[in-house]
Amino acid sequence: MAYSSISHTRFILLIIIFRAKIRVIYFSTYLLLTILLFLSFNKESTEKVNIVKNSVFQAFTLLILAGIPPFSIFFLKAYIFFCIISNPMVVALLILRTYISTYYYLSFIIP
C-alpha cells in the first residue's frame, strides 16, 4: 500500500498544481478505498498469493485503485489528464507511471 500512496500522491499534487476542481472528490474517493482495503486485511491475507483466494473484495478494491476503466478512479484520472493536456511531457510521464502502477496492482491480483 505504500506504493499506492506514492502513486496517488502524484495525481493529488497535479490536481493542486493545475487547479482541477475535483480535489475533494479524488482525495475522498482514494481515502475511502484505502481505509476499506486496510480494514479488510487480516494477518493471513497480506501475502501476495492469498489476496484473490481469501477476498474478492480486496481484489476488487485493488482494481479500483489501479484505475481500470469501469471504476471511479479511472474517470477521475481521465479528468486529470484532460486538465493537463496542454503540457505533453507531464502527460507522457503520467501515462508511463500509470502503466507501471497498474502492473503493480495487477501483480497482487493475478499470481
C-alpha positions as CSV (number, residue, x, y, z in Angstrom):
1,M,0.0,0.0,0.0
2,A,3.0,2.3,0.3
3,Y,3.4,2.3,-3.5
4,S,-0.3,3.1,-3.8
5,S,0.1,6.2,-1.6
6,I,3.1,7.4,-3.7
7,S,1.2,6.8,-7.0
8,H,-1.9,8.6,-5.9
9,T,0.0,11.4,-4.3
10,R,1.3,12.2,-7.8
11,F,-2.3,12.7,-9.0
12,I,-3.3,14.7,-6.0
13,L,-0.3,17.1,-6.5
14,L,-1.2,17.5,-10.2
15,I,-4.7,18.4,-9.2
16,I,-3.4,21.0,-6.8
17,I,-0.8,22.4,-9.4
18,F,-3.3,22.6,-12.3
19,R,-6.2,23.7,-10.1
20,A,-8.5,21.0,-11.1
21,K,-11.9,21.2,-9.5
22,I,-12.1,17.6,-8.3
23,R,-9.6,17.8,-5.4
24,V,-12.1,16.8,-2.7
25,I,-13.7,14.1,-4.8
26,Y,-10.4,12.4,-5.8
27,F,-9.0,12.6,-2.3
28,S,-12.1,11.4,-0.6
29,T,-12.6,8.5,-3.0
30,Y,-8.9,7.5,-2.6
31,L,-9.2,7.8,1.2
32,L,-12.4,5.8,1.4
33,L,-11.0,3.0,-0.8
34,T,-7.7,2.8,1.1
35,I,-9.5,2.7,4.5
36,L,-11.8,-0.1,3.3
37,L,-8.8,-2.0,1.9
38,F,-6.9,-1.7,5.2
39,L,-9.9,-2.8,7.2
40,S,-10.3,-5.9,5.0
41,F,-6.8,-7.1,5.6
42,N,-6.1,-9.6,8.3
43,K,-2.8,-11.3,9.2
44,E,-3.3,-14.2,6.8
45,S,-4.4,-12.3,3.7
46,T,-1.5,-9.9,3.4
47,E,0.6,-12.4,1.4
48,K,0.6,-11.9,-2.3
49,V,-0.8,-15.3,-3.1
50,N,-3.7,-15.1,-0.7
51,I,-5.4,-11.9,-1.8
52,V,-7.6,-13.3,-4.5
53,K,-8.2,-16.6,-2.7
54,N,-9.3,-15.0,0.6
55,S,-11.2,-12.0,-0.5
56,V,-12.8,-10.9,-3.7
57,F,-13.4,-7.6,-2.1
58,Q,-9.6,-6.9,-1.7
59,A,-9.1,-7.8,-5.4
60,F,-11.9,-5.6,-6.5
61,T,-10.6,-2.7,-4.4
62,L,-7.2,-3.1,-5.9
63,L,-8.7,-3.0,-9.4
64,I,-10.5,0.2,-8.5
65,L,-7.3,1.8,-7.1
66,A,-5.4,0.7,-10.2
67,G,-7.8,2.8,-12.3
68,I,-9.3,0.1,-14.5
69,P,-11.8,1.7,-16.9
70,P,-15.3,1.0,-15.5
71,F,-14.4,2.2,-12.0
72,S,-14.5,5.6,-10.4
73,I,-10.8,6.3,-10.1
74,F,-10.4,5.8,-13.8
75,F,-12.8,8.7,-14.6
76,L,-11.1,10.9,-12.1
77,K,-7.6,10.2,-13.6
78,A,-9.0,10.8,-17.1
79,Y,-10.3,14.2,-16.0
80,I,-6.8,15.0,-14.6
81,F,-5.3,14.0,-18.0
82,F,-7.7,16.4,-19.8
83,C,-6.9,19.2,-17.4
84,I,-3.1,18.9,-18.1
85,I,-3.3,18.1,-21.8
86,S,-1.5,21.4,-22.6
87,N,1.7,20.0,-21.1
88,P,2.5,16.9,-23.2
89,M,5.7,16.0,-21.3
90,V,3.8,15.7,-18.0
91,V,1.0,13.7,-19.7
92,A,3.6,11.3,-21.2
93,L,5.3,10.7,-17.8
94,L,2.0,10.4,-16.1
95,I,0.8,7.7,-18.6
96,L,4.0,5.8,-18.2
97,R,3.8,5.9,-14.4
98,T,0.1,4.8,-14.6
99,Y,1.1,1.7,-16.6
100,I,3.8,0.9,-14.0
101,S,1.3,1.3,-11.1
102,T,-1.3,-0.8,-12.9
103,Y,1.2,-3.6,-13.4
104,Y,2.0,-3.4,-9.7
105,Y,-1.7,-3.6,-8.7
106,L,-2.4,-6.5,-11.1
107,S,0.6,-8.4,-9.8
108,F,-1.2,-8.8,-6.5
109,I,-4.4,-9.9,-8.1
110,I,-3.0,-12.3,-10.7
111,P,-0.4,-14.5,-9.1
